[in-house]
Amino acid sequence: MLNLSGCDQQVKGRTVSIHVSQNHPLIKLALAIPWEKLAEIVLDDLKKTTTKGYWWLGRNLYIRTHLGAYLLQKMLNKKDREIAQDLSENAAFRVFAGEGLFKEWSAPHSTKIEEFRNRLSPETHLRVSNLYAQIAVKMGFAQAQHVDMDSTVQEPGMTYPSDAKLMTQLVERCLKVTNWVKRKTKSIVGKDFFVNLKEVKSKAKGYFFLAKNATKDAKQKCFAEIHRVAKREIYNCLDIFSQLGSKKIEEMPWNIRRSYDQIASQAKRYMLDVAHFIRTGSIKPGKTLSFHLNDVACIVNRSFHQKMSFRL
């Protein structure tokens, strides 16, 4: 018998209760994970990256929820927005991430998922991965006495490292730190000083949109112009940052401090390496490919369509 019930009616939003079975794979996995140990691993990084170091003040950050979101994202290789939507709509995901364990549970926004991940150091990411592997061995999904060799490239969380993009990123970070310094230290930065990010972006845009049949000399000239303008802005900012005392640097919020550390430790060396490429046409060994991932390497992968790929 064919039943046409509901075909002539409008769907309306409503509350739906879904039962997640105790035998669900995610429930079994959640029961096997030592959440307290995971929390201990990430706690130091979270304390260090809290604004002004006052980690015991402000809005609650529910570590259990974010650890659940972090592990689901790694397992399923999903983007921040995708995993945030899943946590809003998928009952099993919500239970895995701790819904029902405390009163104020809510699905985190995609920006908060990204922020949590970025607050963890590369060493902490590695420790979490190692603990996850130990759990897999304990549950029988892997055998510790066997070594599996996989040549698959592990794609890092970074865009393709073109120097035009990286130089623009450096100037953006300089602008962010300089704006903070302006607000907090009036005596160091003059009223008329500004970081000309607009000019750098304009030069980079002109380089990106060069005609395909442009000559090599035209490309080199355009690229050298980006370097010249970016170097001017970066070095001007470095002169200002050199006047900051250690106390003022310690007062920086964690995101400003991260940008400051990247500029202070990598900017000059990177700009010199780019200048070396402009002069000689060859890439200097050990040249920076990412400002937040120090262990990224460039490899030739003949099984891929692109000539080069990048891995951690």
Secondary structure by P-SEA (a helix, b strand, c coil): ccccccccbbbbbbbbbbbbbcccaaaaaaaacaaaaaaaaaaaaaaaacccccccccccccaaaaaaaaaaaaaacccaaaaaaaaaccaaaaaaaccccccbbbbbcaaaaaaaaaaccaaaaaaaaaaaaaaaaaaccccccbbbbbccccccccccccaaaaaaaaaaaaaaaaaaaaaccccccccccccaaaaaaaaaaaaaaccccccaaaaaaaaaaaaaaaaaaaaaaaaaaaaccaaaaaaccaaaaaaaaaaaccaaaaaaaaaaaaaccccccccccccccccbbbbbbccccccccccc
